[in-house]
């Protein structure tokens, strides 16, 4: 029997789309692939600014994820208005990103599907995923820990509610 439902689409968003949101995309994609759900869930990431458009993930974030067994893929892109229509769930890294995405959603049509990534954390307690860009290696480890936790919580949520 073939499942004709369209895939559930998840978009991760941070400011530049080189650290936090690609980390979340990479971690969640591996989890989805490992669970055999890659035909049911589509994953992407974007930034609220286009400064890094076309660039791969930050080398420090990449090194952190590679040390944990993740394959680094993707290039930065800027969030566009169409993303609000195209994705079923838009997960942002922090309150500034949340504000920027809400501003893009000027008609308030999509607020119900815009949430903080940390909303799905089950083991860690954090209000946001901090930007590690100007810090040391510990910040990248913290980001990885948070997105792994949130990815597990997100997959559990999707299994119970959407898949």
C-alpha positions in Angstrom: 0.0 0.0 0.0 1.4 3.4 -1.0 1.1 6.4 1.3 0.0 9.4 -0.8 0.2 12.0 2.0 2.6 14.8 1.3 5.7 14.8 3.5 5.6 16.9 6.7 8.0 19.8 6.2 10.2 21.2 8.9 12.3 24.4 8.6 15.0 25.4 11.1 15.9 29.1 11.3 18.7 31.2 12.9 20.2 34.5 11.9 22.9 33.6 9.4 22.1 29.9 8.7 25.7 28.8 9.3 25.7 27.5 12.9 22.5 26.7 14.7 19.9 26.1 12.1 22.2 24.0 9.8 23.2 22.0 13.0 19.6 21.3 13.7 18.9 20.4 10.1 21.9 18.0 10.0 21.1 16.4 13.3 17.4 16.0 12.6 18.0 14.7 9.1 20.2 11.9 10.4 17.6 11.0 13.0 14.9 10.9 10.4 17.1 8.8 8.0 18.0 6.4 10.8 14.4 5.9 11.6 13.5 5.3 7.9 11.2 8.4 7.8 13.0 10.4 5.1 10.0 10.0 2.7 7.6 11.2 5.4 9.6 14.2 6.7 11.4 16.9 4.7 13.9 19.1 6.4 15.6 22.4 5.5 17.2 25.5 7.2 17.4 29.2 6.5 18.7 32.4 8.0 16.9 35.6 8.7 19.7 37.5 6.9 21.3 36.6 3.6 24.9 37.6 4.4 26.2 34.1 4.3 24.0 32.9 1.4 25.6 30.0 -0.5 28.2 29.3 2.2 28.5 25.9 3.9 28.0 25.6 7.7 30.6 27.3 9.9 33.8 25.1 10.1 33.6 25.1 14.0 30.0 23.8 14.0 30.9 21.3 11.3 33.9 20.0 13.3 31.7 19.7 16.4 29.1 17.7 14.5 31.6 15.6 12.6 33.2 14.6 15.9 29.7 13.2 16.8 29.3 11.2 13.6 27.2 13.6 11.5 27.8 14.2 7.8 28.0 17.9 7.0 25.8 19.0 4.1 24.0 22.1 2.9 24.5 25.8 2.1 23.2 28.9 3.7 20.1 30.6 2.3 17.9 33.4 3.4 14.4 32.8 4.7 11.8 34.0 2.2 8.1 34.7 2.6 7.1 31.6 0.6 8.8 29.5 3.3 6.0 30.4 5.6 3.5 28.8 3.3 5.7 25.9 2.3 6.6 24.5 5.7 4.4 22.9 8.3 6.7 23.8 11.2 9.2 26.6 11.5 11.6 26.3 14.4 13.7 29.3 15.3 16.9 29.4 17.5 16.1 32.5 19.7 13.7 35.3 20.4 15.4 37.7 17.8 14.8 35.0 15.1 11.3 34.6 16.4 10.7 38.3 16.1 12.1 38.4 12.6 10.0 35.5 11.4 6.9 37.0 12.9 7.7 40.3 11.2 7.8 38.3 7.9 4.4 36.9 8.8 2.8 40.3 8.8 -0.7 39.0 8.4 -0.3 36.5 11.3 -1.4 33.6 9.1 1.4 31.3 10.2 2.1 32.1 13.9 0.7 28.7 15.0 3.6 26.9 13.3 6.4 29.2 14.3 8.1 28.0 17.5 11.5 28.0 19.3 13.6 24.9 18.7 14.0 24.5 22.4 10.2 24.0 22.7 10.9 20.3 21.8 13.7 19.8 24.3 13.0 16.9 26.7 16.1 16.6 28.8 17.7 20.1 28.6 16.1 23.2 30.0 16.9 26.2 27.8 14.9 29.2 26.6 16.8 29.4 23.3 19.7 28.0 21.4 22.5 30.5 22.0 24.6 31.8 19.1 28.1 30.3 19.3 29.6 32.3 16.5 31.8 34.7 18.6 32.5 32.2 21.4 34.7 29.3 22.0 34.3 25.5 21.4 32.0 25.1 24.3 29.3 27.1 22.6 29.3 24.8 19.6 29.1 21.8 21.9 26.2 23.4 23.7 24.4 24.0 20.4 24.9 20.4 19.4 23.6 19.1 22.8 20.5 21.3 22.5 19.7 20.4 18.9 20.2 16.7 19.6 17.7 16.9 22.5 15.2 19.0 20.6 15.5 16.7 17.5 14.6 13.7 19.6 11.7 15.5 21.2 10.5 16.8 17.8 10.6 13.3 16.2 8.6 12.0 19.2 6.1 14.8 18.8 5.7 14.2 15.0 5.2 10.5 15.5 2.4 11.1 18.0 0.7 14.0 16.2 1.6 14.3 12.5 2.9 11.0 11.0 
